[in-house]
Amino acid sequence: MRAVMMYGPGDVRVDEREKPTLVEPTDAVIRVTATCVCGSDLWPYRGIDKQNGPTPMGHEYVGVVETIGDAVTTVKPGDFVVGAFMASDNTCEICAAGYQSRCVHVVPMGSIGTQAEYARIPLADGTLVATSRQPTAAEIPALLAASDVLGTGWFGAVAAEAGPGKTVAVVGDGAVGLLAVFAARRLGSERVIAMSRHADRQELARRFGATDIIEERGDAGARRVRELTHGLGAHSTVEAVGTQESMMQAIRSTRAGGHVGYLGVSHDVELPGNKLFFSAVHLHGGPAPVREYLPELIDLIMGGTVTPGDVFDMTLPLERAAEGYAAMDERRATKVLLTV
């Protein structure tokens, strides 16, 4: 089968790999219909995250079930399924508490690679959710977004306790940040401040429900949030980048007693204890438990209520994955969908 491999910084190729087969009775193998490039894929692409030799890429996916193991009961061959970017059993105590991304048996789908024609899905019963019908072509991008960036943005808004009567600030205008804007509005927040310097992303943020745009970053960005909130700061802030500057910007943008939901994969973030202590904010985040939200998000999408697939602004065939990586690295695309 064809699959995307990263050989080193800036070196993405489409190779032939062996088609996956069932390994455990809890596995399923799916034919991937659509996959995509994630902002987190750019860390190794830029050489910031080191890799040890050629590495399969991708952790976001939708597709059709081909085969299932003897222990799989919730999906069957022919089902169209959406899966979380972290495979989980969805039954352990951690999963039951709503944190499937930290399941005691968790398998990161990035270790398998879903930018491919086929993928083996471990813990299929706990990871995959079947749609009620075969989706239309227009629904597939939205369902693919639910596999990671929509579910992640949703978790960020929930972790930040976005909701009615709240002002929410979002630090980061990548796909996750934009969909955190979307989620905050869906959860009833009356004011959502998007932080972005890019006109195309500002326009999408407004379509997703942003009421205000701030172009400043760092301390200047936090000051602007406070200026817009009578000097208090946002009730809720979503951090969707993962750098020292973005985390401190999020904390400083939040009022005392407010909540920060952090989603960006941490890269050398260190929290200064004294500043954190006197900020009096709540911090909650980490790898998003996308599986917790998949049934609700799928229902919204299949019911025509939401269109989060709008976050994809470039579509390429799998063979041209390298172009997609370059486009996102150069900020010529917000998020690239790969057709298979």
Secondary structure, DSSP 4 states (H G I P E B T S, - for coil): -EEEEEEETTEEEEEE-PPP---STT-EEEEEEEEE--GGGHHHHTTSS--SSSEE----EEEEEEEE-TT--S--TT-EEEE-SEE--S-SHHHHTT-GGG-TT-EEGGGT--SBSEEEESSHHHHEEE-SSPPPTTTHHHHHHHTTHHHHHHHHHHHTT--TT-EEEEE--SHHHHHHHHHHHHTT-SEEEEE---HHHHHHHHHTT-SEEE---HHHHHHHHHHHTTTS-EEEEEE-S-SHHHHHHHHHTEEEEEEEEE-SPPSS----HHHHHHHT-EEEESS--HHHHHHHHHHHHHTTS--GGGG--EEEEGGGHHHHHHHHHTTS-S-EEEE-
